[in-house]
Amino acid sequence: MCTFYKRKELDKTLLTLSYKPDKMKTGFDESLRPKEGGGRKEDLLMLPFLLNPAYKDYIWGGVKLRDQFGKDGPTPLAESWELSAHPDGDAVIASGPLAGTRFSAFIKDNPAALGSRCPAGDFPVMVKLIDAAQNLSVQVHPDDAYGMRVEGERGKTEMWYILDCEPGAFLYFGFEREISADEARRRIADNTITEVLHKAPVHPGDVFFIAAGTVHAIGAGILLAEIQENSNTTYRVYDFGRVGADGKPRPLHIDKAMQVARLAPARPDAPGAAPPRPVAGGTLRRLAGCAYFTADTLKLAGRYLHAPGNASFVSVLCLDGQASLCCGDKTLTLNKGGSAFVPANAPEFTLEGAGTLLLTTI
């Protein structure tokens, strides 16, 4: 959720793979590009592949991503960026002949993999797993216009899907009533800002849609999946008196926050959400469908067929159980915590098994 830590080392592989790269490839392997006039039995650039995430060891993280999802990151482990081409944390291809290539390098050299809905040269989303052992800071994200003008990157609208939580867990989401900027500043200074924030209890399966400008904080004891715009800009409003690894209070960004925050109640309802519906091979639930991303959960109980259709890639994240992703004569195994990317120009593929998958498109 924050923009203040840079990954220090290449993430270790977390899935059981037959191939482990000796070193990361920062660019595209030109030997894999199909030659003009030539032919291949399969176009390697159209095939799905597994991804290894970027890890973040923010001080509020815990051990659930390691214990429940098999992530082999630092301790504490706050976030795993499962689908990311952001310079602050780039995912790495983890299967097939492209293994070891940074995801950003792949999409730069293969824009057709993103689909017709994706702006040229601009990967639009990130998918994360987040373990909040402590409260996150009270924070806010700018919209696209402010983000591009001031920070040089997108703003951040995001969605949370609650995976697990401790009894009594809650998050802060908007305000109980509209307040003025003067009152907000005063309450930040005297440590009473949380008294006017709306506390929302959470349960597994809950969905919260956090539009840019919404003041919010994930509470302690919450494990969730996050889908967001491809941005790492966060304005910290209040940090509960916490200090960072250097023993000093973490910086606040109150002036910028006051320029972008809506100091009023917020609506958590996700646009485009729809109740679960039966499909061949399972049950599909639309969590959100907005201008930035579309998110579904697939309760897999059999064999599900999907045709990308060149409009958008598909990100597949296994939240529980196990699934086989089959495309052509290639099969990828997704265990809990496993992540795969299906190019928009891939042939139709199937998902088969028993479990819950998070599907993200644009």
N, C-alpha and C positions, 0 to 999 in steps of 0.2 A: 504493500500500500504506500510505501514512502519512497523518496528519491535520493536518499542520503547514504547509500551504501553501494559500493561496487563489488561485483563478484571477484574473488581473488584467485580462483583456480578452476580448472575445467571440472565440471560435474562428473562424478563417477557413474558408470552405468548402473541402472537400478532394475533392469529387466533381465531375464535369463536369455541371453543371446548367444548364438553360435559364433558370432563375429564381434571382436572387440578391437577398435582402431588403436594403432600404436600412438598416433598423435592426431590432433585436430587439424582439419583442413580449413583454412580461412577463406579459400576461394573455390570456384567451381572447377571440377575436373573436366577439362575439355575433351578428354578421350571418351567421355560418355555421351557427348553430343552426337546425335545421328548425322551422318554425312549426307550432303545434298545428293539426291539421286540414288543414294544407297538405301538399304533396307535392313531392318532388324526383325527378328521374330517378335520381339516386344520392344517398345520404346521405354527405356529405363526411366525416363523423366516423367512418365505418366503413372508410375506404380506407387502405391502407398508405402509409407515407411514409418518406423518407430522413431520417437523423439526422446532424448534425455533432457531433463529440465535444467534451468539455472536455479541455484539455491540462494536463499537470503537468510542470514542469521541475525535478524533484528532482535533486540533485547527482549521483546515481549513474546518471542516464540517458545515452543515447547518440544515435546518428543512424539506427538501423535502421528506426524507425517512419517516418521521412522517406524514407529511401532505398528500403526494401522495400514500404512501404504507402502512400506518397504523402502522408503527413501533413504539413500545413503549420503546424507548431507551433514553439515556441521551441527553442533549442539550449542545453543538452542537452534532449532530449525523452524523459522517463522513462515516462509513461503517457498513453494516450488513453482517456477514459471514454466508450465507445461507446454504452452504454445507461445513462443515469444521470438520476435525478431528485433527487440529493442536493444540498443547499445548498452544499456545497463544490465542486461541479462539475456543472452542469446541462447536459445535452445540449440541442441546439436543432433543431427541425424544419427540414429543408433542402429540401423539395420541396412543390409544390402550393400551394394558397391559404393554408395555415397556415404557410408558410415564415417563419422568423424568430421563431416562438413557442417559448418555453421548454417543454421536454418536461414539466416539473413542472406548468406551467399547464394544458397539455392534459389530463393525466390527472386533475388536480383537478376539472376541469369535465366530464370524460367518463369517469366511473368504469366504465361498462359496457365500455369498451375494454380493461380489465384482465382481465375474466373472473370467473367465479364462485369460483374458487380464491383470488382475491386479497382480503386483508382490506380492508374499506372504508377509503378514505383513507390507505392505507399501501402505497406501491410497494415490493416486497420485495427486488429484486435489482439488481445492477450487473454490467455486462459491460465488461471492459477489455482493452486490449493493453498489454503491459509489455516494455520493453527495458532490461535490466540490463547496462550497460557495466561497472559495478563491482558488488561485493557490496552487497546491501541490508543494512540493520541486522538483527541477530538480534532477533526480535520475537515478540509473542504477541497474540492478540485475545481478548476476553472472550466468554462466552456471552450469550444474550439476557437472562437474568435479571440478571446483573451489569451488562451494558451499559445496560439501561434504568434500573436503580437508581442507578448511579453516573454515567453519562455522558448519560443521557436519550435514547439511541438503541439500536438493535439491537446485538447482538454480531456477530461475523463468523465464519461458516464459509465456506470458499472452496474452489475447485477450480482446478488449473492444468493447462492443455493445452500441452505443449511444442511450439512451432512450429519453432524453429531453435536451434542452440547451437554454440558453438565446441568444438573437440576438447578433451576432458578436463573439460568443464564439469560442475559438480555443484551441488547445493543442500543446505542443512542442513534436517533434518526429524526432530524429536524427538531423543531421547538414545540413546546406545549402551547405557546401563544406567540404572536408577533412581538418582537422587541426592536428597539432602536439600536443603531450602531453604538451610541454612547453607552447604553445599558450593557451591550455585549462586551465592550471594552472594559467597563467597570467590573463586570462579573469575572472576566478573565483575570483581571488584576487581583481581585479579592478571593479567587478560588471558588466561586459559586456558580460558574457557568453551567455545570451539570444540573443545577436545580431547575433550570428552565428548559433543558433538553428533554425531548420525548423519549422515555424508556420503553422499548418494545421487547416483550418476552419472545423467545425463539424456541422452535421445536424442529426436529428433523423433517425435511421436506418443505419448510417455509421458503418463500422467495421474497427478496427485497430488491426493489429497483431504485438505484441511487443516481438520480439525474445530477449532472454537473451543477454546482452551486448549493447542494444539500449538505448541511453540516452533519457529521456522522462520526461514529466510532464503534468498531467491533468490540464487544465485551469479552471479558475473560471466560474461558471454558467453552469457546465456540470453535468448531471445525467446519470450514465451508469451502465451496468452490466459487471462484469469482471469474466472471467474464467482463471485460472492460475494453474501452478504447486503448489503442496502442500508445500509452502515455505513462510517464512516471513522475508527473508533477503533482505534488501534494503540499498544501499549505497547512502547517500545524498551528492549531488555535490554542490548545491546552493539553498539557502532558502530565497532569496529576503529580507535579513536583518531581518527576523522574529524572535521573541522571543517566548519561550515556556511558559507554565503555571507558571514556576518559575521565569519568567522575564528575563531569560538568553537566549542568542542565542542557538538555537538547534545545536547539534554537526554535523559536516560534516565528511565525510569518503573519503577524496580525494585520499589518497594513494591507498586504495583498489579499488576505482572507476577507477582510471587510469590503474589498472591492468586488468580490465575486460571490459572496455568500448570500443566500436568501434567509433572512432572519425571521422565519415564519414556519408554521406547521408544514410537513411534507407528506405526500401521498406515496406509500410504499408499493402500490399496485403496479405491476409490470404491464406495459402496453403489449397488446397482442397475446396475452396469456390465455390459455384454453385448458379445460379439464382433460384428464387422461382419456384416450380413445383407443379401442382395440385395433391393432394392425396385424397383418400376417407375421407371426414370429414374436409377438409381444404386445406391449402397451406403450403408446407414445404420448408424452405430455409436453405441451408447449409452455415453457417457462417465461419466455419473453420474445417479442419480435419488434425491434425498433429500428431506427435509421442506421444504427451502428452494428448490430449483430442480431442473430436469431439463435435461440438456445432451446434445446429439447432434451428431455430424458427419455431414454428407451429402456423399459423394463423387458429385458430380453428373455424369452422362454421358447427358444426354437431357432428358426432361420428367418432373418429379415433381409430383404433385398432393397438396395438403394442405388439410384442412378444419379451421379452428380450433375450431368447435363450441361457442363461448361459455364454455368452461372456463378458457382461458388465452390471453393474447396470445402472439405468437411474435416473438422477436428473431432477426433474420437478419444474420449477419456474414460477409462474404466473406473467406476466408483465403487463397485463391489462385484464379486463373482469373477467369472472368466469368459472371454469371448474370443472366437477366431474370426479374423477379418480376411476374407478370401477375395482376391481380385485376379482374374485370369487363372494362371496356374501357381500363383504365389499366395502363401498363407502367413499371416502374422498372428501371433498369440498375444492377447492382452490380458494380463493378470491385473488384480486390483492395484490401481495407481499407474497403470500403463497408459501411454499416450501415443496416438498415431495421427498422421496427416495424410489425407487422401486428396490428391490434386484434382482440380476442377475438370481437367481433361482426361481423367482416368476413366476406364471402362466401368460399367456397373459393378458393384461389389456386394458381398453378403456379410452379414454379421450373424454368427451362430454361437449359441451357448446359453448360459443362465447367469444373469447379473444385471447391473444397472450401468448404462453408458450415458455420458453427457456428450451430446452432439452439438457442435457450434458451426454455424455458417454465417454468411453475410448476405 
